[in-house]
């Protein structure tokens, strides 16, 4: 029961994803064809909220579950790795019609398509694990 608040937060996040239609293939299609601002607004809002939380982490306003300060590690800047990663992520997103984050939310609505997505995501993660030593990280 110690981690029940994370379960509640996850359920709340799933409800938000489904109610904002962030799991809808049609919304992704609209975004990639520049027919609607809906998904750009959701993604932009997530970027702003993430930036705010990162600043709160950096200044020690938010602590982990044990009360320790969260110190984000600086990331290496890499052009090639960013382009490769973004390309593969975008291809997977475009082919499947779903971002990796809401796969479990989609699983609650459509069992078979979500299982295919989950299997594809796991195979992709496995292949990345095999190739990660040879890729620019």
N, C-alpha and C positions, 0 to 999 in steps of 0.2 A: 504493500500500500504506500510505501515511501515514494514511489515514482508515479502514483496515480494522477498527479497533476499534469504529468507529461502526456498521459493517455487522454486526459480531458482536453489538453491543448491540441493534441493531434486530431481528435474528433472535431473540435471547433475549426481547425484549419481545413479539414476535409469538407465541412459544411460550407465554409467560405469559398473554397474552390468550386464546389458544385453550384452554389447559388450565383456566383459571378460568371458562370458558364466557362470557366477557365479549363474545363475538361472536354469541351465541345470541339469535335473535329471541324465543324463549320466555322467556329470562331477563329481557329488557326488558319483556315483557308482564307477567310476575310482579311486576316492580318497579312498573310504572305502576298495577297493580291492587292493590298492597299485599298480595300473597299470599306474598312471600318477602323475607327480609332480605339475600339473596345479593348482589345488585347494590349495595344501599346499603352493605354492608360493603366491597365493592371500591372504590366511589367514596369512601367515608369514609377508607379506608386511603390512597388516592391523595391526598386532601386533607391528611392528616397528614404523609405523606412529603414532599409539595410544600412545606408550611409549614416543615418542618425544613430542606429544601434552600434555601429562600429566606433563612432565618436564616444558614445557612452562607455563602451568597453575600454577604449584607449585612456579615458580619464578616470577609470576605476569606479564609475557610478553603478555598474552592474557587476555582480560577483557570481561565481559558480555556486553549485549546490552546497559546497563545503565552506563558503564564505571567502574563498580565495579570489584574488584579482585575476581577471581574464586578460591575458596579453596576446593580442593577435600577432602572429609571425609575419614579418615582411615577406612579400612574394618577389621572386626573381622576375625581372621583366624579360620576356622572350617573344619576339615577333613570330618566329616560325611555329613554335609550340602553340601559340594563341590561334594562329591561322589554321593549323591542322586540327586542333581540338574543336574550334568553332565550326569548321567545315564538316567534320564527322558528326558533331552534335546536331547541326542543322540538317544534314542529310537524314539522320535517323528521325528527327522530328518531322521533316517533310514527308518521308516515306510512310511512317507509322501514323502520322496525324495526331501524335500525342507527345507531350513533353514527358520526361522521365519522372518528374515530381508527382504528378497526380495519378500514376498507374494504379496505386492502391485504392484511390477514390473511384476510378473507373471500374475497378474490380468489384466494387459494391453495386454498380449499376449493370454492367455487362460482363458476365463471367468469362465467356470464351474469348472475345477480343482482348480483354485485359490479360488473360493468361498468356496469349500469344505475345502481347507487348512485354509482359514480365519476363517471359522466356527469352525474347530478343534482347532485352536489357541485360539480363544475366549473362547471356552468351557474349554480348559486347564487352561487358566488364571482365569476363574471363579472358577474352582475346587481348584486351588492353593489359591485363595482368601478365600475360605471356610475352607481350611485345614491349612492355614499359621500359625495360632496360635498354632497348634499342632506339626508343623514341626520344626526341628532344624534350626534356622535362624542365 
